[in-house]
Amino acid sequence: MSREHGSVRGAGMGMMLLFWVAFIAFGSWWFHGYLETQRNPNAHLVNASGDAGEPLVLERNRAGHFVASGRINGEPVEFLLDTGATYVAVPTELAERLALEPVGSAWFNTANGRVRGDLTWLDEVSLGGFTAAEVRGSISPGLEGDVALLGMSFLNRFDIEIRDTQMVLRPAQRHQGAP
């Protein structure tokens, strides 16, 4: 009887261990997703294909920035929207992965000081169903990681409204008689 009791007890301990391993794994997966949502609440936009006339509403992340997932030349990219940036600024490593070709160089004033970078053209930039062709960009050695700054060479094609925790982008309304 003790042999039978021991195998039942072993099976019970094994089931309990399996439960706790699964519980911790699921909790870790859920918590990682929660943290990712706090960092990039607009990650779902990478595959969005909205109506051209509908506004795009972005949410601030926990740090107060507008971070969103989009595409450069069809490749998924994470953007930090920056109305103070002249161009769509791409870190050097990301530019190499996207096979961006330099077409000139320039000096840029950044938060980290003045840096020299390369100018480039981006065939296509998209964010949440909005797509722009022939977008001026820069390859910026001062940027690290895989996050590109989505600057005014893309954003100036839209009317921008910022209120509290949201940024709303709408296709720019052209005045009659304007080119």
N, C-alpha and C positions, 0 to 999 in steps of 0.2 A: 504494500500500500504506500510506503514512503517513496518508492521509485516512481509510482504513478503521480503522487502528489508533487514530486520534484519536477517532473516534466511539464505538468500543468502550470506550476509556479514559474518555470523557465519561459514557457510560452507567454504567460501573462506579462513577465518582465520585458520580453522581446516586443510585445505589442505596445507596451507603455513607452519603451525607448523609441520605437518607430513613430508613435504618435508625437512625442516631443520633438524628434528630428523634423518631421513634416510640419509641425506647428511653427518651429523656429525658421525653417526654410520659407514657409508661406509668409510669416511676419516680416522677414527680411526683404522678400520680394515686394510686398505691399509697401513697406516703409521706403524702399528705394524709389518706387513709383511716386509716392507722396512727395519725397524730396525733389524729384525731377519736375513734378508739376509746380512746386513752389519756385523752382529756378526758371522754368520755361513753361508758363501757363498757356502758351500759344503753339505748342509742339504739333498739335493736330492740323495746323495749316499747311504742312509740307505737302499733303496730298489733296488739299482743297481745290475745288474748281467751281467757284461761285459765279453768280451772274455778274456780268460786266458793269451793270448799273447799280448794284447793291453795295452799300458801304461795308468796309471791313473793320470789325471792332477788335482791338487788341487789348489785353489786360496787362497791367504792370505785374512784374514779378515781386517776390518778397523784398528784394533789395531796392525796389522803386524804379527799375529799368523796364523798358519794353523789349523783351526777347521773344523771337518768333522763329519758327522753322520755315524755310522756303527752299528755293532752288537757284543755282547759278549754272547756266548751260545744261540744264536738266539734272544736275547732281544735287542731292539734298545738302543743305547748308544751314547752320544756325546763325541767325542775324541778331545783332544788337542794333536797334534802330537809333540813329544818331543824327538829329537835325543840325548838329554843328559840324558834321563831316561833309566835305564838298563832294567826295566820290564814294562809291561802294569800295571800301578798303578791305583788302583780302590779305591775310597773313601769308608769308612766303611759302610755308609748307603746304598750305591749302592751295595756293596758286600753282604750285608744282603738280599737285594731284589733279587739278582742273586743267592742266596744260595751258595756262594763260601765257600769252606771248607779250613781252614788254614792247611798247611802241614809242618810248621816250622816258625821260626821267624828270623828276621835279623834287623840290624841297617841300616838306609838309610840317606844319606846326601842330604838334600833338600834345596830349596831356603830359607826355613824358619829355617834351622838348621838341626841338627841330630835328627832323630826320630826312634823309634822302631816300626816295623810293622810285619805283617805276610806274609809269602810266600804262594802262591796258584798255582794251575794249572787251566788254562782256556781251556775248551774242544775245543772251536772254537771262533776265532776272525775273523770278516770280515769287509772289507772296500772297497766299490765301486767295487764289483765283485771279489776282491781278498780275499781268505779265507785261514787261517792257523789253523791247529789242534795242540793240545797239546802245548799251548803257556804259558810260565812262566809268572806269574803275582805276584803282591803284593797288599795286603790290607793295605792301607796307612791312618792311623788316622789323619795325618796332612792335608789331602786334604778335602776340603769342597764342598758341592754341588753334582751335578750329573755328572760332567765332569771327565772322566778318561783320564789319560796321556797315549798316545799310544807310548810306548817306543821301545827300540831296540830289545826286545825279539820277537816282531812282525816285526818291520821295517827292521831288518837285513836279512830278507828273500827276500829283494828287492834291486834293484839298485836305489839309490836316487839321483836326480838331482834338485838343487834349483837354480832358476834364477829369479831375480826380484820378481814378485808377484806370481810365480808359483812354486809348488813342483811337480815333475814328478816321479812316482813310476813305475818301470818295474820289471817283474820277474827277479830274480838274474840269471845272466849268469854264469854257472859253467864252470870252465876251464876243458879241457880234462885231464883225469888222476886224477882229484881231487875227493875226496870222496863225 
